[in-house]
């Protein structure tokens, strides 16, 4: 988020209030030191829950509650697991996406982060069904999310602050979809490098 802060601010200025990059950077900078304080033996669900509570308490705007809900629901999907396979990746992404949909009331095609999350879920599920590894499922999800973010550009926003612009929102990429793509890219890169995603 730090690396892409200015880009996300710019995207959000075009169709929102311009704070998305700053908020996301602040939230994930707050997460980093807390990860070091997790006790030995913490599970993936513990990590996801820590991210959720930190984002909810530090990220402003709509992103904090939406991403916080996504991570919290993902934590529930990973409960009891000590490692995550491809099916688990698909399950936690689906739980996160469903949490965002329930909280934000957005659907595919509304020009929101759901337009990146939904293809990511579908790609991870397809990868799992093909017998892919967790890292391969995350890579498929990240690639699909990136394509989903790009696909928001011609859409007219039907939810969120961008919806106030009506037809003028077309031609701009949704910042939440783009930050989703960056989060999944980071997870895929971490999994490929052998560190926890």
N, CA, C and O of each residue as an XYZ file, in Angstrom:
788
protein
N       0.827     -1.198      0.000
C       0.000      0.000      0.000
C       0.866      1.254      0.000
O       0.514      2.271     -0.597
N       1.997      1.160      0.678
C       2.895      2.313      0.718
C       3.428      2.624     -0.678
O       3.478      3.781     -1.097
N       3.821      1.583     -1.381
C       4.378      1.750     -2.729
C       3.363      2.363     -3.690
O       3.740      3.104     -4.598
N       2.090      2.060     -3.499
C       1.046      2.506     -4.428
C       0.166      3.617     -3.854
O      -0.887      3.927     -4.413
N       0.589      4.210     -2.754
C      -0.220      5.221     -2.066
C      -0.619      6.377     -2.976
O      -1.794      6.739     -3.044
N       0.352      6.957     -3.673
C       0.071      8.125     -4.519
C      -0.856      7.749     -5.666
O      -1.776      8.498     -5.993
N      -0.621      6.600     -6.273
C      -1.493      6.149     -7.364
C      -2.930      5.993     -6.884
O      -3.864      6.410     -7.569
N      -3.110      5.393     -5.710
C      -4.464      5.190     -5.184
C      -5.116      6.516     -4.798
O      -6.325      6.684     -4.954
N      -4.322      7.448     -4.300
C      -4.842      8.787     -4.008
C      -5.333      9.432     -5.300
O      -6.419     10.011     -5.340
N      -4.529      9.329     -6.349
C      -4.894      9.929     -7.639
C      -6.162      9.304     -8.202
O      -7.055     10.016     -8.662
N      -6.248      7.968     -8.168
C      -7.456      7.297     -8.650
C      -8.678      7.751     -7.865
O      -9.749      7.960     -8.435
N      -8.514      7.899     -6.569
C      -9.650      8.285     -5.733
C     -10.015      9.755     -5.907
O     -11.181     10.120     -5.758
N      -9.053     10.588     -6.213
C      -9.365     12.001     -6.476
C     -10.237     12.144     -7.715
O     -11.082     13.036     -7.792
N     -10.024     11.249     -8.691
C     -10.758     11.350     -9.947
C     -12.251     11.065     -9.776
O     -13.076     11.661    -10.467
N     -12.606     10.153     -8.856
C     -14.028      9.796     -8.713
C     -14.478      9.710     -7.254
O     -15.599      9.282     -6.978
N     -13.624     10.109     -6.329
C     -13.981     10.028     -4.913
C     -13.476     11.242     -4.164
O     -13.477     12.356     -4.688
N     -13.037     11.014     -2.916
C     -12.574     12.137     -2.106
C     -11.060     12.182     -1.947
O     -10.539     13.052     -1.249
N     -10.348     11.257     -2.583
C      -8.894     11.328     -2.643
C      -8.152     10.778     -1.452
O      -6.940     10.969     -1.352
N      -8.836     10.095     -0.534
C      -8.147      9.634      0.675
C      -7.826      8.138      0.690
O      -7.246      7.647      1.658
N      -8.191      7.413     -0.357
C      -8.061      5.956     -0.321
C      -6.611      5.499     -0.145
O      -6.339      4.634      0.688
N      -5.693      6.058     -0.902
C      -4.297      5.647     -0.785
C      -3.722      5.943      0.584
O      -3.014      5.114      1.154
N      -4.016      7.107      1.111
C      -3.527      7.483      2.441
C      -4.109      6.567      3.511
O      -3.394      6.106      4.401
N      -5.400      6.310      3.421
C      -6.051      5.454      4.408
C      -5.520      4.027      4.372
O      -5.260      3.430      5.417
N      -5.360      3.484      3.179
C      -4.870      2.114      3.062
C      -3.429      2.000      3.546
O      -3.077      1.035      4.226
N      -2.603      2.969      3.204
C      -1.217      2.958      3.670
C      -1.175      3.029      5.196
O      -0.449      2.262      5.830
N      -1.932      3.924      5.779
C      -1.957      4.067      7.238
C      -2.390      2.752      7.895
O      -1.792      2.318      8.880
N      -3.425      2.128      7.348
C      -3.922      0.884      7.926
C      -2.899     -0.229      7.904
O      -2.686     -0.903      8.912
N      -2.265     -0.426      6.760
C      -1.315     -1.534      6.666
C       0.014     -1.220      7.349
O       0.711     -2.139      7.777
N       0.378      0.052      7.460
C       1.550      0.399      8.267
C       1.281      0.080      9.736
O       2.197     -0.299     10.465
N       0.037      0.232     10.172
C      -0.328     -0.114     11.544
C      -0.328     -1.625     11.760
O      -0.067     -2.092     12.868
N      -0.618     -2.387     10.714
C      -0.636     -3.850     10.819
C       0.772     -4.403     11.037
O       0.961     -5.307     11.851
N       1.760     -3.868     10.317
C       3.103     -4.457     10.304
C       3.699     -4.713     11.685
O       4.099     -5.845     11.958
N       3.780     -3.715     12.573
C       4.392     -4.006     13.873
C       3.582     -4.987     14.717
O       4.142     -5.710     15.541
N       2.280     -5.012     14.515
C       1.437     -5.922     15.287
C       1.673     -7.382     14.894
O       1.508     -8.285     15.714
N       2.061     -7.607     13.635
C       2.348     -8.978     13.206
C       3.509     -9.558     14.001
O       3.520    -10.745     14.328
N       4.488     -8.710     14.308
C       5.650     -9.179     15.071
C       5.277     -9.566     16.497
O       5.993    -10.335     17.138
N       4.159     -9.037     16.997
C       3.742     -9.311     18.373
C       2.840    -10.524     18.506
O       2.466    -10.899     19.617
N       2.480    -11.149     17.374
C       1.647    -12.351     17.450
C       2.414    -13.456     18.169
O       3.606    -13.640     17.924
N       1.752    -14.185     19.043
C       2.445    -15.263     19.756
C       2.823    -16.410     18.826
O       2.217    -16.605     17.772
N       3.836    -17.162     19.241
C       4.232    -18.354     18.493
C       3.038    -19.289     18.401
O       2.264    -19.425     19.348
N       2.901    -19.925     17.261
C       1.794    -20.852     17.073
C       0.513    -20.189     16.590
O      -0.529    -20.839     16.518
N       0.577    -18.903     16.257
C      -0.605    -18.224     15.728
C      -0.999    -18.855     14.399
O      -0.144    -19.259     13.611
N      -2.276    -18.932     14.168
C      -2.812    -19.568     12.960
C      -3.083    -18.525     11.885
O      -3.065    -17.327     12.167
N      -3.333    -18.967     10.654
C      -3.748    -18.009      9.620
C      -4.970    -17.203     10.049
O      -5.055    -16.010      9.757
N      -5.915    -17.841     10.739
C      -7.100    -17.124     11.202
C      -6.720    -16.014     12.183
O      -7.318    -14.938     12.161
N      -5.729    -16.269     13.044
C      -5.271    -15.248     13.989
C      -4.699    -14.047     13.252
O      -4.960    -12.901     13.618
N      -3.916    -14.316     12.211
C      -3.306    -13.236     11.438
C      -4.393    -12.419     10.734
O      -4.374    -11.188     10.770
N      -5.327    -13.102     10.103
C      -6.407    -12.407      9.387
C      -7.262    -11.579     10.340
O      -7.680    -10.473      9.995
N      -7.524    -12.104     11.536
C      -8.322    -11.362     12.516
C      -7.559    -10.125     12.996
O      -8.157     -9.064     13.181
N      -6.260    -10.250     13.198
C      -5.445     -9.101     13.596
C      -5.492     -8.016     12.529
O      -5.646     -6.837     12.846
N      -5.359     -8.410     11.270
C      -5.438     -7.443     10.173
C      -6.814     -6.776     10.178
O      -6.917     -5.559     10.028
N      -7.858     -7.565     10.348
C      -9.224     -7.031     10.348
C      -9.409     -5.966     11.416
O      -9.866     -4.862     11.119
N      -9.058     -6.288     12.655
C      -9.294     -5.345     13.748
C      -8.433     -4.096     13.601
O      -8.863     -2.998     13.954
N      -7.232     -4.261     13.087
C      -6.357     -3.100     12.900
C      -6.901     -2.189     11.806
O      -6.921     -0.970     11.972
N      -7.340     -2.764     10.697
C      -7.884     -1.945      9.612
C      -9.154     -1.222     10.054
O      -9.345     -0.047      9.740
N     -10.010     -1.915     10.770
C     -11.256     -1.291     11.233
C     -10.952     -0.093     12.127
O     -11.653      0.917     12.072
N      -9.909     -0.201     12.948
C      -9.619      0.873     13.903
C      -8.752      1.990     13.328
O      -8.676      3.066     13.920
N      -8.095      1.761     12.189
C      -7.156      2.778     11.690
C      -7.474      3.331     10.311
O      -7.003      4.415      9.970
N      -8.259      2.621      9.508
C      -8.520      3.065      8.139
C      -9.825      3.845      8.092
O     -10.870      3.349      8.514
N      -9.759      5.062      7.580
C     -10.950      5.888      7.480
C     -11.750      5.591      6.231
O     -11.408      4.703      5.449
N     -12.810      6.341      6.058
C     -13.651      6.204      4.877
C     -14.361      4.866      4.846
O     -14.491      4.187      5.865
N     -14.817      4.499      3.661
C     -15.534      3.233      3.496
C     -14.588      2.040      3.524
O     -15.004      0.929      3.854
N     -13.314      2.258      3.179
C     -12.382      1.139      3.046
C     -12.149      0.403      4.359
O     -12.036     -0.822      4.361
N     -12.076      1.115      5.464
C     -11.812      0.467      6.746
C     -12.848     -0.584      7.093
O     -12.498     -1.743      7.315
N     -14.125     -0.203      7.145
C     -15.148     -1.207      7.447
C     -15.238     -2.319      6.395
O     -15.465     -3.479      6.740
N     -15.063     -1.973      5.116
C     -15.180     -2.983      4.067
C     -14.022     -3.974      4.110
O     -14.243     -5.185      4.127
N     -12.798     -3.470      4.127
C     -11.655     -4.387      4.191
C     -11.596     -5.096      5.533
O     -11.238     -6.272      5.600
N     -11.949     -4.384      6.614
C     -11.975     -5.032      7.917
C     -12.942     -6.196      7.940
O     -12.629     -7.263      8.468
N     -14.121     -5.992      7.365
C     -15.111     -7.063      7.277
C     -14.581     -8.210      6.431
O     -14.759     -9.375      6.786
N     -13.933     -7.893      5.318
C     -13.385     -8.945      4.449
C     -12.387     -9.815      5.205
O     -12.461    -11.043      5.150
N     -11.461     -9.184      5.905
C     -10.458     -9.949      6.647
C     -11.091    -10.708      7.809
O     -10.666    -11.822      8.116
N     -12.090    -10.134      8.453
C     -12.746    -10.810      9.560
C     -13.487    -12.058      9.072
O     -13.403    -13.117      9.695
N     -14.208    -11.931      7.962
C     -14.913    -13.092      7.400
C     -13.924    -14.139      6.890
O     -14.166    -15.340      7.014
N     -12.811    -13.681      6.315
C     -11.769    -14.618      5.874
C     -11.195    -15.368      7.072
O     -10.909    -16.563      6.988
N     -11.030    -14.662      8.183
C     -10.549    -15.295      9.405
C     -11.483    -16.409      9.836
O     -11.035    -17.487     10.228
N     -12.771    -16.152      9.766
C     -13.741    -17.186     10.115
C     -13.652    -18.394      9.207
O     -13.791    -19.531      9.657
N     -13.419    -18.146      7.922
C     -13.304    -19.246      6.962
C     -12.054    -20.079      7.203
O     -12.020    -21.264      6.871
N     -11.024    -19.462      7.781
C      -9.761    -20.160      8.033
C      -9.679    -20.734      9.444
O      -8.663    -21.327      9.807
N     -10.723    -20.569     10.240
C     -10.699    -21.005     11.640
C     -10.349    -22.490     11.751
O     -10.882    -23.330     11.025
N      -9.454    -22.782     12.663
C      -9.055    -24.159     12.923
C      -7.983    -24.701     11.995
O      -7.514    -25.823     12.183
N      -7.589    -23.923     10.997
C      -6.583    -24.392     10.039
C      -5.191    -23.911     10.453
O      -5.020    -22.768     10.878
N      -4.212    -24.784     10.324
C      -2.836    -24.369     10.600
C      -2.097    -24.013      9.311
O      -1.048    -23.369      9.345
N      -2.643    -24.432      8.198
C      -2.110    -24.036      6.891
C      -3.292    -23.962      5.926
O      -4.363    -24.515      6.178
N      -3.067    -23.273      4.831
C      -4.145    -23.035      3.866
C      -3.765    -23.646      2.524
O      -2.720    -23.319      1.960
N      -4.614    -24.534      2.014
C      -4.394    -25.087      0.681
C      -5.185    -24.260     -0.336
O      -5.787    -23.247      0.020
N      -5.184    -24.684     -1.579
C      -5.859    -23.913     -2.630
C      -7.352    -23.782     -2.357
O      -7.928    -22.713     -2.561
N      -7.979    -24.853     -1.901
C      -9.389    -24.775     -1.557
C      -9.627    -23.792     -0.425
O     -10.635    -23.086     -0.406
N      -8.698    -23.751      0.517
C      -8.790    -22.797      1.613
C      -8.626    -21.367      1.143
O      -9.303    -20.464      1.634
N      -7.724    -21.157      0.190
C      -7.558    -19.821     -0.397
C      -8.878    -19.370     -1.012
O      -9.338    -18.254     -0.769
N      -9.479    -20.247     -1.808
C     -10.754    -19.903     -2.449
C     -11.827    -19.625     -1.402
O     -12.610    -18.687     -1.553
N     -11.870    -20.426     -0.347
C     -12.889    -20.262      0.690
C     -12.720    -18.948      1.441
O     -13.702    -18.255      1.708
N     -11.488    -18.603      1.782
C     -11.325    -17.367      2.547
C     -11.541    -16.140      1.665
O     -12.054    -15.126      2.138
N     -11.156    -16.219      0.390
C     -11.446    -15.107     -0.520
C     -12.952    -14.945     -0.723
O     -13.465    -13.826     -0.764
N     -13.647    -16.064     -0.848
C     -15.097    -16.000     -1.022
C     -15.767    -15.420      0.220
O     -16.681    -14.603      0.107
N     -15.324    -15.832      1.386
C     -15.895    -15.302      2.624
C     -15.634    -13.802      2.729
O     -16.512    -13.040      3.135
N     -14.424    -13.382      2.362
C     -14.096    -11.959      2.386
C     -14.955    -11.170      1.417
O     -15.493    -10.120      1.767
N     -15.082    -11.671      0.209
C     -15.922    -11.006     -0.803
C     -17.374    -10.925     -0.346
O     -18.022     -9.887     -0.484
N     -17.877    -12.026      0.197
C     -19.268    -12.038      0.643
C     -19.489    -11.056      1.787
O     -20.558    -10.455      1.893
N     -18.482    -10.889      2.647
C     -18.568     -9.899      3.708
C     -18.651     -8.491      3.163
O     -19.419     -7.668      3.660
N     -17.856     -8.214      2.137
C     -17.887     -6.893      1.493
C     -19.248     -6.642      0.848
O     -19.807     -5.553      0.973
N     -19.774     -7.647      0.163
C     -21.080     -7.514     -0.488
C     -22.165     -7.248      0.555
O     -23.013     -6.376      0.364
N     -22.138     -7.995      1.649
C     -23.147     -7.818      2.686
C     -23.045     -6.435      3.332
O     -24.059     -5.797      3.613
N     -21.834     -5.987      3.560
C     -21.642     -4.696      4.226
C     -21.917     -3.522      3.290
O     -22.585     -2.563      3.676
N     -21.405     -3.596      2.064
C     -21.510     -2.466      1.145
C     -22.679     -2.517      0.190
O     -22.964     -1.537     -0.500
N     -23.369     -3.661      0.140
C     -24.539     -3.823     -0.738
C     -24.209     -3.634     -2.217
O     -25.085     -3.281     -3.006
N     -22.959     -3.865     -2.598
C     -22.560     -3.729     -4.001
C     -22.579     -5.090     -4.674
O     -22.453     -6.129     -4.025
N     -22.737     -5.062     -5.979
C     -22.739     -6.275     -6.796
C     -21.710     -6.129     -7.900
O     -21.200     -5.039     -8.157
N     -21.416     -7.235     -8.542
C     -20.539     -7.224     -9.702
C     -21.109     -6.249    -10.738
O     -22.298     -6.303    -11.054
N     -20.265     -5.364    -11.262
C     -20.701     -4.390    -12.254
C     -21.046     -3.030    -11.687
O     -21.355     -2.105    -12.439
N     -20.998     -2.891    -10.352
C     -21.309     -1.601     -9.722
C     -20.124     -0.637     -9.674
O     -20.261      0.484     -9.187
N     -18.959     -1.063    -10.177
C     -17.729     -0.263    -10.171
C     -17.242     -0.051     -8.733
O     -17.083      1.075     -8.262
N     -17.012     -1.181     -8.058
C     -16.484     -1.164     -6.700
C     -15.411     -2.245     -6.582
O     -15.065     -2.908     -7.560
N     -14.899     -2.404     -5.382
C     -13.907     -3.452     -5.151
C     -14.472     -4.842     -5.416
O     -13.706     -5.780     -5.639
N     -15.782     -4.995     -5.397
C     -16.406     -6.287     -5.700
C     -16.042     -6.732     -7.113
O     -15.984     -7.930     -7.392
N     -15.800     -5.778     -7.998
C     -15.437     -6.117     -9.377
C     -14.035     -6.704     -9.490
O     -13.697     -7.288    -10.519
N     -13.223     -6.563     -8.463
C     -11.930     -7.251     -8.409
C     -12.036     -8.523     -7.574
O     -11.450     -9.548     -7.924
N     -12.778     -8.460     -6.475
C     -12.909     -9.627     -5.605
C     -13.609    -10.794     -6.288
O     -13.181    -11.938     -6.134
N     -14.666    -10.534     -7.032
C     -15.435    -11.638     -7.617
C     -14.629    -12.449     -8.624
O     -14.630    -13.676     -8.532
N     -13.939    -11.826     -9.583
C     -13.123    -12.657    -10.474
C     -11.974    -13.352     -9.734
O     -11.543    -14.433    -10.134
N     -11.480    -12.734     -8.658
C     -10.430    -13.371     -7.863
C     -10.950    -14.650     -7.216
O     -10.278    -15.681     -7.233
N     -12.143    -14.577     -6.649
C     -12.763    -15.756     -6.038
C     -12.960    -16.850     -7.079
O     -12.635    -18.013     -6.841
N     -13.494    -16.467     -8.228
C     -13.751    -17.453     -9.286
C     -12.459    -18.110     -9.751
O     -12.416    -19.322     -9.960
N     -11.414    -17.317     -9.913
C     -10.127    -17.853    -10.387
C      -9.501    -18.776     -9.355
O      -8.947    -19.818     -9.705
N      -9.587    -18.398     -8.080
C      -9.029    -19.261     -7.030
C      -9.792    -20.574     -6.947
O      -9.196    -21.637     -6.776
N     -11.109    -20.495     -7.068
C     -11.927    -21.711     -7.023
C     -11.597    -22.619     -8.210
O     -11.464    -23.831     -8.044
N     -11.467    -22.040     -9.398
C     -11.098    -22.829    -10.581
C      -9.727    -23.479    -10.399
O      -9.535    -24.647    -10.736
N      -8.780    -22.713     -9.863
C      -7.429    -23.248     -9.645
C      -7.468    -24.404     -8.653
O      -6.812    -25.425     -8.863
N      -8.227    -24.252     -7.580
C      -8.335    -25.319     -6.580
C      -8.939    -26.575     -7.185
O      -8.500    -27.688     -6.897
N      -9.950    -26.388     -8.024
C     -10.603    -27.544     -8.653
C      -9.672    -28.257     -9.627
O      -9.842    -29.447     -9.893
N      -8.684    -27.530    -10.160
C      -7.700    -28.137    -11.070
C      -6.548    -28.782    -10.309
O      -5.647    -29.354    -10.924
N      -6.564    -28.699     -8.976
C      -5.500    -29.304     -8.188
C      -4.293    -28.405     -7.983
O      -3.198    -28.895     -7.707
N      -4.474    -27.104     -8.113
C      -3.372    -26.159     -7.947
C      -2.924    -26.092     -6.486
O      -3.640    -26.510     -5.577
N      -1.738    -25.562     -6.290
C      -1.251    -25.283     -4.938
C      -1.886    -23.987     -4.439
O      -2.522    -23.258     -5.200
N      -1.704    -23.717     -3.165
C      -2.213    -22.461     -2.593
C      -1.568    -21.262     -3.283
O      -2.240    -20.275     -3.582
N      -0.261    -21.351     -3.534
C       0.442    -20.245     -4.201
C      -0.113    -20.034     -5.613
O      -0.281    -18.897     -6.056
N      -0.394    -21.130     -6.310
C      -0.961    -21.010     -7.661
C      -2.376    -20.431     -7.622
O      -2.757    -19.657     -8.501
N      -3.143    -20.800     -6.615
C      -4.494    -20.247     -6.481
C      -4.430    -18.752     -6.191
O      -5.223    -17.979     -6.729
N      -3.486    -18.342     -5.341
C      -3.322    -16.912     -5.062
C      -2.863    -16.158     -6.305
O      -3.309    -15.036     -6.544
N      -1.984    -16.755     -7.095
C      -1.517    -16.105     -8.326
C      -2.686    -15.932     -9.292
O      -2.840    -14.872     -9.899
N      -3.505    -16.965     -9.434
C      -4.674    -16.875    -10.317
C      -5.630    -15.794     -9.817
O      -6.175    -15.026    -10.611
N      -5.832    -15.736     -8.506
C      -6.720    -14.729     -7.924
C      -6.178    -13.331     -8.155
O      -6.926    -12.423     -8.517
N      -4.878    -13.155     -7.949
C      -4.263    -11.838     -8.135
C      -4.377    -11.373     -9.576
O      -4.708    -10.216     -9.835
N      -4.105    -12.267    -10.510
C      -4.201    -11.905    -11.930
C      -5.635    -11.540    -12.307
O      -5.866    -10.590    -13.056
N      -6.595    -12.302    -11.782
C      -7.998    -12.026    -12.084
C      -8.443    -10.708    -11.456
O      -9.213     -9.960    -12.058
N      -7.960    -10.423    -10.247
C      -8.305     -9.155     -9.595
C      -7.743     -7.975    -10.366
O      -8.403     -6.944    -10.503
N      -6.519     -8.125    -10.874
C      -5.905     -7.043    -11.663
C      -6.729     -6.776    -12.917
O      -6.975     -5.624    -13.272
N      -7.152     -7.843    -13.582
C      -7.996     -7.677    -14.776
C      -9.342     -7.082    -14.395
O      -9.884     -6.260    -15.133
N      -9.887     -7.486    -13.254
C     -11.153     -6.947    -12.792
C     -11.073     -5.457    -12.499
O     -12.007     -4.709    -12.786
N      -9.951     -5.029    -11.925
C      -9.764     -3.600    -11.647
C      -9.740     -2.801    -12.943
O     -10.381     -1.755    -13.042
N      -9.005     -3.289    -13.932
C      -8.951     -2.612    -15.228
C     -10.349     -2.544    -15.850
O     -10.721     -1.546    -16.467
N     -11.110     -3.621    -15.676
C     -12.449     -3.688    -16.275
C     -13.442     -2.719    -15.638
O     -14.542     -2.539    -16.161
N     -13.073     -2.091    -14.515
C     -13.979     -1.090    -13.925
C     -13.926      0.235    -14.673
O     -14.823      1.063    -14.510
N     -12.908      0.456    -15.483
C     -12.728      1.764    -16.116
C     -13.938      2.225    -16.933
O     -14.358      3.370    -16.769
N     -14.516      1.398    -17.800
C     -15.652      1.895    -18.594
C     -16.980      1.911    -17.836
O     -17.959      2.464    -18.335
N     -17.033      1.326    -16.664
C     -18.301      1.208    -15.944
C     -18.753      2.551    -15.371
O     -17.943      3.430    -15.077
N     -20.054      2.677    -15.224
C     -20.653      3.808    -14.509
C     -20.913      3.344    -13.083
O     -21.565      2.323    -12.862
N     -20.398      4.098    -12.118
C     -20.529      3.710    -10.710
C     -21.976      3.743    -10.258
O     -22.710      4.696    -10.522
N     -22.374      2.666     -9.562
C     -23.726      2.598     -9.027
C     -23.748      2.566     -7.504
O     -24.814      2.595     -6.889
N     -22.565      2.508     -6.902
C     -22.453      2.486     -5.437
C     -21.304      3.389     -5.020
O     -20.400      3.676     -5.805
N     -21.357      3.827     -3.779
C     -20.265      4.614     -3.216
C     -20.259      6.052     -3.698
O     -21.141      6.490     -4.438
N     -19.233      6.778     -3.255
C     -19.112      8.193     -3.583
C     -19.049      8.429     -5.086
O     -19.574      9.430     -5.575
N     -18.416      7.523     -5.826
C     -18.299      7.693     -7.277
C     -19.659      7.698     -7.967
O     -19.802      8.261     -9.052
N     -20.662      7.072     -7.342
C     -21.985      7.020     -7.964
C     -22.618      8.404     -8.086
O     -23.502      8.613     -8.917
N     -22.164      9.354     -7.257
C     -22.689     10.722     -7.341
C     -22.323     11.387     -8.667
O     -22.979     12.334     -9.101
N     -21.261     10.874     -9.308
C     -20.814     11.452    -10.576
C     -21.620     10.949    -11.762
O     -21.564     11.538    -12.841
N     -22.357      9.886    -11.580
C     -23.137      9.324    -12.683
C     -22.248      8.946    -13.854
O     -21.228      8.282    -13.674
N     -22.630      9.367    -15.051
C     -21.904      9.011    -16.274
C     -20.454      9.499    -16.254
O     -19.600      8.922    -16.926
N     -20.175     10.541    -15.499
C     -18.800     11.065    -15.438
C     -17.832     10.117    -14.731
O     -16.616     10.291    -14.815
N     -18.374      9.109    -14.034
C     -17.486      8.139    -13.386
C     -16.884      7.167    -14.397
O     -15.867      6.536    -14.110
N     -17.488      7.039    -15.566
C     -16.945      6.162    -16.614
C     -15.607      6.720    -17.085
O     -15.405      7.933    -17.138
N     -14.709      5.819    -17.423
C     -13.387      6.233    -17.893
C     -12.354      6.309    -16.788
O     -11.209      6.685    -17.038
N     -12.738      5.958    -15.567
C     -11.821      5.992    -14.428
C     -11.836      4.634    -13.739
O     -12.883      3.998    -13.622
N     -10.673      4.199    -13.289
C     -10.571      2.924    -12.576
C     -11.019      3.103    -11.128
O     -10.727      4.119    -10.498
N     -11.723      2.116    -10.617
C     -12.158      2.179     -9.229
C     -10.966      1.970     -8.296
O     -10.255      0.975     -8.433
N     -10.731      2.887     -7.346
C      -9.571      2.758     -6.465
C      -9.650      1.549     -5.541
O      -8.622      0.941     -5.244
N     -10.849      1.185     -5.076
C     -10.977      0.008     -4.225
C     -10.679     -1.279     -4.978
O     -10.080     -2.200     -4.424
N     -11.087     -1.346     -6.225
C     -10.754     -2.511     -7.044
C      -9.245     -2.590     -7.256
O      -8.666     -3.675     -7.237
N      -8.612     -1.432     -7.459
C      -7.164     -1.425     -7.664
C      -6.415     -1.810     -6.394
O      -5.434     -2.550     -6.460
N      -6.863     -1.318     -5.232
C      -6.173     -1.703     -3.992
C      -6.380     -3.189     -3.704
O      -5.488     -3.840     -3.159
N      -7.534     -3.728     -4.060
C      -7.763     -5.168     -3.930
C      -6.755     -5.942     -4.771
O      -6.177     -6.928     -4.313
N      -6.549     -5.488     -6.004
C      -5.577     -6.145     -6.875
C      -4.179     -6.098     -6.259
O      -3.441     -7.081     -6.331
N      -3.812     -4.973     -5.658
C      -2.488     -4.869     -5.034
C      -2.363     -5.774     -3.811
O      -1.307     -6.368     -3.592
N      -3.414     -5.886     -3.021
C      -3.369     -6.769     -1.858
C      -3.196     -8.229     -2.281
O      -2.404     -8.964     -1.691
N      -3.932     -8.635     -3.292
C      -3.827    -10.018     -3.742
C      -2.498    -10.272     -4.446
O      -1.954    -11.374     -4.369
N      -1.979     -9.266     -5.125
C      -0.648     -9.399     -5.730
C       0.409     -9.606     -4.649
O       1.305    -10.437     -4.800
N       0.302     -8.847     -3.562
C       1.255     -8.997     -2.454
C       1.140    -10.383     -1.825
O       2.151    -11.000     -1.488
N      -0.091    -10.874     -1.666
C      -0.292    -12.205     -1.101
C       0.293    -13.274     -2.012
O       0.941    -14.209     -1.542
N       0.064    -13.139     -3.317
C       0.589    -14.114     -4.272
C       2.112    -14.089     -4.282
O       2.750    -15.140     -4.323
N       2.690    -12.908     -4.244
C       4.158    -12.803     -4.230
C       4.730    -13.414     -2.963
O       5.747    -14.106     -3.015
N       4.090    -13.166     -1.819
C       4.563    -13.727     -0.563
C       4.481    -15.251     -0.583
O       5.400    -15.927     -0.122
N       3.390    -15.792     -1.110
C       3.233    -17.239     -1.165
C       4.260    -17.876     -2.103
O       4.788    -18.951     -1.820
N       4.533    -17.205     -3.213
C       5.512    -17.715     -4.171
C       6.915    -17.714     -3.579
O       7.727    -18.593     -3.864
N       7.183    -16.712     -2.750
C       8.508    -16.610     -2.117
C       8.638    -17.482     -0.883
O       9.680    -17.478     -0.229
N       7.586    -18.232     -0.556
C       7.675    -19.166      0.551
C       7.403    -18.567      1.906
O       7.619    -19.218      2.928
N       6.929    -17.325      1.933
C       6.557    -16.738      3.213
C       5.051    -16.780      3.343
O       4.343    -17.047      2.372
N       4.566    -16.520      4.533
C       3.112    -16.605      4.728
C       2.415    -15.500      3.968
O       2.908    -14.374      3.898
N       1.256    -15.827      3.393
C       0.483    -14.849      2.631
C      -0.488    -14.187      3.557
O      -1.252    -13.320      3.134
